[in-house]
Amino acid sequence: MKALLVGDNRALPNWGGRGQSIALHRLVRDVAEDVAVIGGKTVGFDADNDIFIKTLTPYPAFKFVRKNRSESFVFGLWYKMERLLGARDVVSDDPEKSAALFLRFASRRPGFAECLRKLEHADVVVINGEGSGVFSTPFRRDLFFYLMVAELSIRFKKKTYFVNTIISDCPITGRNTHSLMTARRTLAKCEMVAVRDTESLEYVQKEMPDVKGWYVPDALFTWFATYNGGEAPPRNGNFLIPFPENQELLDKLDFSRPYICVGGSSLAAYENPEITVRNYCLLVDGLRQLGLPVYLTECCAGDRFLHEVAARTGAGIVPVATPIYLGGAVLSNARLFVSGRYHAAILASLGGTPCVFLKAHSHKMASLQRVLEYQHFRQFSEAPSGEEIGDIVALSRKYLADESAMRLRIREVCRKLSGEAEKLKELFAQS
């Protein structure tokens, strides 16, 4: 069997995208002798995210203008004129129309032709929905890029699987009904839609009854065997600092003794930066009352605000460019992890690390508590302050007091979820 994996995110800095993509690629590789990839680098064919059509300017020049439009008044005006005269992104919130446009312009864009070549070569197409399936306003371009590829795959009569995904309304902007309805039409044509949490499955069953939905735990749970043996980070944290070894990152991390990790959140990344930084500084100070060093983990490029938190508090920080297996070792060996990052919390859980959950831009952190079978559900604000920080410290103290039992319980749940995640291969074979 020849497979095409769409949405391999290991070229992105996000720890979850990298780890989960490696894990999903392995699952596909176990059932296919040949696996081609369309990367998920912001769901374009290149770093500039350009899949534009109907440009009057020769395309290489248009890409340069678009990339630099915010730096130049002339380029900004040039870009606006191109848009007024019809230039547009082929990806819209109607996957069927996007696919038709894509085919119409395929001969004029090398990236388009390469995508079609890979689709034609494949027997099955596996689309990694990941955290993209949120019906927000404006519509999420990454989700509708993947849905466009699904439409193309279906037109080529390929077995099409949409997997490892969340399906959710947006807690910030509410449901985008048009996005929901057009996504539903495309997903109903797929062989299978495998969601990564039970809330997403309930959503599919209620809002998309014509979609063949399955619940399969996130592919990253299959890394349980990697961390079950107690793989640890280097005792001297300087050994994990990536190039170019910035001086402010050195001599701040000591993994020879117990420590607590704090990560960001997909909501915290987009709140008022100054308030977020201030509250995270208070959170770090509060957690230090527990008597352990607190290290920050920049699990996604959106967590760059943590560098300012590190500068103000003197806390060590594990940067986003850290090799993903090392990042997982840091989290899975922590005494406690406080974060709103979904896959980072899974990496921590693989080693049994108790987690305190912060809000994210969908239901994912609330649902992850259920997947991990936490006995008490509690989700804190994305940038907690005041009384909430006191509650986080109190809950953290409770978790640390019961740490041995919690670690055993969490690891056993992850062992079970790892086996269930492997069943994705069986679903490929059955459908």
Order of alpha helices (4+ residues) and beta strands (2+ residues): beta-alpha-beta-beta-alpha-alpha-beta-alpha-alpha-beta-beta-alpha-beta-beta-alpha-beta-alpha-beta-alpha-beta-alpha-beta-alpha-beta-alpha-beta-alpha-beta-alpha-beta-alpha-alpha-alpha
